């Protein structure tokens, strides 16, 4: 497996604890072992340790009280902390009464929240770990990423399709089942199929409920499970209404990794052309924007814009300024392709307007007095991570 230099900077002041959340196999444990080589490490995936602490959570306190002052100079790491929610009471006591501090790593806070576990009342900073992002991949291959995503072990795999199938089978289904997060597992499996096919589209709860044989309330709970287990993102509509009437507050939903979405939808591409490639590219750009926001601890809002007449812009970044982003795979961008972007810019003359596409060179075009920056895909990714799109 390749070694990746991850962008996350988890620098904690002495005695400052932190949660590190991220989907399975994104590289959290490897990152922590590489960056905190002197830390005491508890891995709750080890069966013997898991059962010992499950039966007797106070053992953690007893062992940490026995640590030397030198050992307490470094954060104590507990991996898969969500597996034993009762440990958080012991951790809370240790933070309050000793010099111990912690990095608590896991793939979901949902079990902790639903069991009423102690989330340390703001005593721990929150960090999120993502699949590989563009600047972390030295051998970046866009076609490979669009087909198989950027979870490290999948990107490196000699058979990424098989690795992705195993991930979906072993984690997205069995792990959620084992955690007891759903009552009807067959219905949830049907829901996952629907999510794969509707990925990146406005959620139609009624249709999905009918396909899965459950009610709308259950479908909403299923989506929330995916969100809470860090397996997907809601993208809300932009709500600042100007002249045009906007759609009601219907979110879109994107899975956290392009490859996982493709496996669920049973799709792949051989070249970066056509509507399917366009949807994959849109999905990938969304994951890069979310990771960029998270890794840089930024507070901008990310949404999409759509009117009731069907005019749409893929992504709107808004804080003190506005950036409107349309994603296309075509290298020939025509005015008709940008009807939504032009309409949005006419209502928001302060916006910076960007088209991400397969054009060979960056250029600026003026449409109806609107300045549009047309960027090659790779140029956009470089500018994004160089903080030239939003900072």
C-alpha positions in Angstrom: 0.0 0.0 0.0 1.2 3.5 -0.8 2.1 6.0 1.9 0.0 9.1 1.9 0.8 12.4 3.6 -2.5 13.3 5.0 -3.5 17.0 5.3 -5.2 16.8 8.7 -3.3 18.7 11.3 -4.3 17.3 14.7 -2.2 19.5 17.0 -3.6 19.5 20.5 -2.4 21.8 23.3 -1.4 19.9 26.5 -4.5 18.5 28.2 -6.8 19.2 25.3 -8.8 16.2 24.3 -10.4 15.6 20.9 -12.8 13.3 19.0 -11.7 12.1 15.5 -14.6 10.9 13.4 -14.5 9.3 10.0 -16.0 6.5 8.0 -14.3 3.1 8.2 -11.1 2.5 6.2 -10.4 6.2 5.5 -7.1 5.9 7.4 -7.8 7.2 10.9 -6.0 4.5 12.8 -3.0 4.6 10.5 -2.8 8.3 10.8 -2.9 8.2 14.6 -0.3 5.5 14.9 2.0 7.4 12.5 1.6 10.8 14.3 1.4 9.7 17.9 4.0 7.0 18.2 4.5 7.5 22.0 0.8 7.4 22.9 -0.8 4.6 24.8 -3.3 3.1 22.3 -6.5 1.2 23.0 -8.0 -0.6 20.0 -11.5 -1.7 20.7 -11.5 -3.9 17.6 -9.4 -6.3 19.6 -11.9 -8.8 20.9 -10.3 -9.5 24.3 -9.8 -5.8 25.1 -13.3 -5.0 24.0 -14.9 -7.6 26.3 -12.7 -6.7 29.2 -13.6 -3.0 29.1 -17.2 -3.7 28.2 -17.6 -5.8 31.4 -15.5 -3.5 33.5 -15.2 0.1 32.2 -13.4 1.2 35.4 -10.4 -0.8 34.3 -9.6 2.0 31.9 -9.4 4.5 34.8 -7.3 2.1 36.9 -4.8 1.5 34.1 -4.5 5.2 33.3 -4.0 6.1 37.0 -1.0 3.7 36.9 0.7 5.5 34.0 3.9 7.4 34.5 4.1 11.2 34.1 6.1 10.7 30.9 3.3 8.6 29.4 0.8 11.3 30.3 2.7 13.9 28.2 1.0 12.4 25.2 -2.7 11.9 24.4 -4.2 8.5 25.2 -5.8 7.1 22.0 -9.0 5.0 22.1 -9.9 3.7 18.7 -13.6 2.7 18.0 -14.7 4.5 21.1 -18.4 4.2 20.1 -18.3 0.5 20.8 -18.3 1.1 24.5 -20.3 4.3 25.4 -19.8 3.7 29.1 -16.1 4.4 28.8 -16.9 8.1 28.2 -17.9 8.5 31.9 -14.5 7.2 33.0 -12.8 9.4 30.4 -14.7 12.5 31.6 -13.6 11.7 35.2 -9.9 11.3 34.1 -10.0 14.6 32.2 -11.4 16.4 35.2 -9.1 14.8 37.9 -5.8 13.9 36.2 -3.4 15.1 33.6 -4.6 12.6 31.1 -6.1 13.8 27.8 -7.4 11.8 24.9 -8.0 11.3 21.2 -11.2 9.4 20.9 -11.5 7.9 17.4 -14.6 6.3 15.8 -16.7 5.8 12.8 -20.0 7.0 14.2 -21.3 9.2 17.1 -24.8 7.9 16.5 -24.6 5.1 19.0 -23.2 7.4 21.6 -26.0 10.0 21.0 -28.8 7.4 21.0 -27.7 5.8 24.2 -27.4 9.1 26.0 -23.6 8.6 26.4 -21.5 11.3 27.9 -20.0 13.4 25.0 -17.8 15.3 27.4 -19.8 18.5 27.3 -17.5 20.5 25.0 -14.3 19.3 26.6 -13.1 17.6 23.4 -12.5 19.3 20.1 -14.1 17.7 17.0 -12.1 16.6 13.9 -13.3 14.7 10.8 -11.2 12.4 8.7 -12.1 12.0 5.0 -11.1 9.6 2.1 -8.0 10.8 0.2 -8.3 14.2 -1.3 -6.6 15.5 -4.4 -3.3 16.9 -3.0 -2.8 13.7 -0.9 -2.6 11.5 -4.0 0.7 11.7 -5.8 -0.3 9.3 -8.6 -3.7 11.0 -9.1 -5.8 9.4 -11.8 -9.1 11.1 -12.3 -10.8 8.2 -14.2 -9.7 5.8 -11.4 -11.1 8.2 -8.8 -14.4 8.7 -10.6 -14.9 4.9 -10.9 -13.5 3.6 -7.6 -13.4 6.6 -5.2 -10.5 7.6 -2.9 -10.7 5.3 0.1 -7.0 4.5 0.5 -7.2 0.7 0.4 -9.6 0.8 -2.6 -7.5 3.3 -4.6 -4.4 1.1 -4.0 -6.2 -2.2 -4.7 -5.3 -4.4 -7.6 -9.0 -5.2 -7.8 -10.7 -2.1 -6.5 -14.2 -3.2 -7.7 -13.9 -6.3 -5.5 -12.6 -4.3 -2.6 -15.6 -1.9 -2.9 -18.0 -4.8 -3.0 -16.5 -6.2 0.1 -16.7 -2.8 1.8 -20.4 -2.4 0.9 -21.2 -6.0 2.0 -19.1 -6.1 5.2 -19.5 -2.5 6.4 -22.5 -0.7 4.9 -24.7 -3.7 5.6 -23.3 -6.1 8.3 -21.8 -3.4 10.6 -25.0 -1.4 10.6 -26.9 -4.5 11.3 -24.6 -5.5 14.1 -24.9 -2.1 15.7 -28.6 -2.5 15.8 -29.3 0.7 14.0 -32.2 -0.6 12.0 -35.1 -2.9 12.8 -35.8 -4.2 9.4 -32.5 -5.1 7.7 -34.1 -6.3 4.3 -35.8 -2.9 4.0 -32.6 -1.1 4.8 -30.8 -3.1 2.1 -33.4 -2.1 -0.4 -33.0 1.5 0.8 -29.2 1.3 0.1 -29.9 0.2 -3.5 -32.2 3.2 -3.9 -29.6 5.6 -2.5 -27.1 4.4 -5.0 -29.4 5.1 -7.9 -30.7 8.4 -6.6 -27.3 9.7 -5.3 -26.9 13.4 -6.0 -30.6 13.9 -6.8 -33.2 15.7 -4.8 -34.6 13.2 -2.3 -38.1 11.9 -3.1 -39.1 10.4 0.2 -42.4 9.1 -1.1 -40.9 7.2 -4.0 -38.1 5.7 -1.9 -40.6 4.6 0.8 -42.7 2.9 -1.8 -39.7 1.1 -3.3 -38.5 -0.1 0.1 -41.8 -1.1 1.5 -41.6 1.2 4.5 -43.2 4.6 5.5 -41.6 8.0 4.9 -40.6 8.4 8.5 -38.5 5.3 8.3 -36.8 6.5 5.1 -35.9 9.7 6.8 -34.5 7.7 9.7 -32.4 5.7 7.2 -31.0 8.8 5.7 -30.1 10.1 9.1 -28.3 6.9 9.9 -26.1 7.3 6.8 -25.4 10.9 7.8 -24.7 10.0 11.5 -22.4 7.2 10.5 -20.5 9.6 8.2 -21.5 7.7 5.1 -23.2 10.6 3.3 -24.0 14.3 3.2 -27.1 16.3 2.8 -26.9 19.2 0.4 -29.6 21.8 1.2 -31.0 24.3 -1.3 -29.8 27.9 -1.3 -32.6 29.9 0.3 -31.9 33.5 -0.4 -34.8 34.3 -2.7 -34.4 37.3 -5.1 -36.6 37.5 -8.2 -37.2 33.9 -9.1 -39.3 31.5 -7.0 -37.1 28.8 -5.5 -38.0 25.2 -4.8 -39.1 24.2 -1.3 -36.5 22.9 1.2 -35.8 19.6 -0.5 -32.2 18.3 0.2 -30.0 16.3 -2.1 -28.0 13.4 -0.7 -24.5 12.3 -1.7 -22.7 9.3 -0.4 -19.3 10.1 1.1 -17.2 8.4 -1.6 -17.8 8.2 -5.4 -16.7 4.6 -5.5 -19.2 3.5 -2.9 -21.9 5.3 -4.8 -20.9 3.5 -8.1 -20.9 0.1 -6.5 -24.4 0.6 -5.1 -25.6 1.9 -8.4 -23.7 -0.9 -10.3 -22.1 1.5 -12.7 -18.7 2.5 -14.2 -17.3 4.5 -17.0 -14.4 3.8 -19.5 -13.8 7.5 -20.4 -14.7 10.9 -18.9 -17.5 11.6 -21.3 -21.3 11.6 -21.2 -24.0 12.2 -18.6 -22.9 9.4 -16.3 -19.4 10.7 -16.1 -20.8 14.2 -15.5 -22.8 12.9 -12.5 -19.7 11.1 -11.1 -17.6 14.3 -11.5 -20.3 16.4 -9.8 -20.2 13.9 -6.9 -16.5 13.9 -6.7 -16.3 17.8 -6.7 -18.8 17.8 -3.9 -16.7 15.5 -1.7 -13.6 17.6 -2.4 -15.5 20.8 -1.3 -16.7 19.2 1.9 -13.3 17.8 2.7 -11.7 21.2 1.9 -14.1 22.9 4.3 -13.6 20.3 7.1 -9.8 20.1 6.9 -9.4 23.8 6.9 -12.0 24.4 9.6 -14.0 26.8 7.5 -17.5 28.0 8.1 -18.9 28.7 4.7 -22.3 27.4 3.7 -22.5 24.9 0.8 -25.7 24.4 -1.0 -27.3 24.0 -4.5 -29.6 26.5 -6.3 -32.8 25.5 -8.2 -35.8 27.4 -9.3 -39.3 26.1 -9.8 -38.8 26.4 -13.5 -35.8 24.0 -13.4 -32.9 26.4 -13.6 -30.1 25.0 -11.4 -26.5 25.6 -10.2 -24.7 22.6 -8.8 -23.0 24.2 -5.9 -23.2 27.6 -4.1 -20.5 28.6 -1.6 -21.6 31.5 0.6 -20.1 33.3 3.5 -18.8 36.9 3.2 -18.7 36.3 -0.6 -20.5 34.0 -3.0 -19.1 31.4 -5.5 -21.4 29.6 -7.9 -20.0 26.4 -9.4 -21.3 24.4 -12.3 -19.8 21.0 -13.2 -19.7 19.7 -16.8 -17.6 17.1 -18.5 -17.9 18.7 -21.9 -14.9 20.7 -23.3 -17.2 22.8 -25.4 -19.3 25.0 -23.0 -22.3 26.6 -24.7 -24.4 29.4 -23.4 -27.4 27.0 -23.1 -25.4 24.8 -20.7 -25.1 27.8 -18.4 -28.7 29.0 -18.2 -28.8 28.3 -14.5 -25.4 29.9 -13.7 -26.3 33.0 -15.7 -29.7 33.3 -14.0 -28.1 33.0 -10.6 -25.4 35.5 -11.4 -28.0 38.0 -12.7 -29.7 37.9 -9.2 -26.3 37.9 -7.4 -24.0 40.2 -9.3 -21.4 39.9 -6.6 -20.9 36.2 -7.2 -17.8 34.6 -8.7 -19.0 32.2 -11.4 -17.0 29.0 -12.2 -17.5 26.2 -14.7 -15.5 23.0 -13.9 -15.1 21.0 -17.1 -12.9 19.1 -19.5 -11.6 22.2 -21.4 -7.9 22.0 -22.0 -7.1 25.5 -20.9 -8.6 28.0 -18.4 -10.4 31.0 -20.0 -12.9 33.7 -19.1 -16.1 34.3 -21.1 -18.7 37.0 -20.9 -22.4 35.9 -21.2 -25.0 38.6 -21.1 -22.6 40.8 -19.1 -21.8 37.9 -16.7 -18.1 36.9 -16.2 -17.7 33.2 -16.2 -14.4 31.5 -15.3 -14.1 28.2 -17.3 -11.6 25.9 -15.6 -10.1 22.5 -16.5 -10.9 19.9 -13.8 -7.3 19.6 -12.6 -6.9 23.4 -12.5 -10.0 23.8 -10.3 -8.7 21.1 -7.9 -5.3 22.9 -7.6 -6.9 26.3 -7.1 -9.3 24.9 -4.5 -6.6 23.4 -2.4 -4.3 26.4 -2.9 -7.2 28.5 -1.3 -7.8 30.4 -4.6 -11.5 29.5 -4.8 -12.6 30.1 -1.2 -10.6 30.7 2.0 
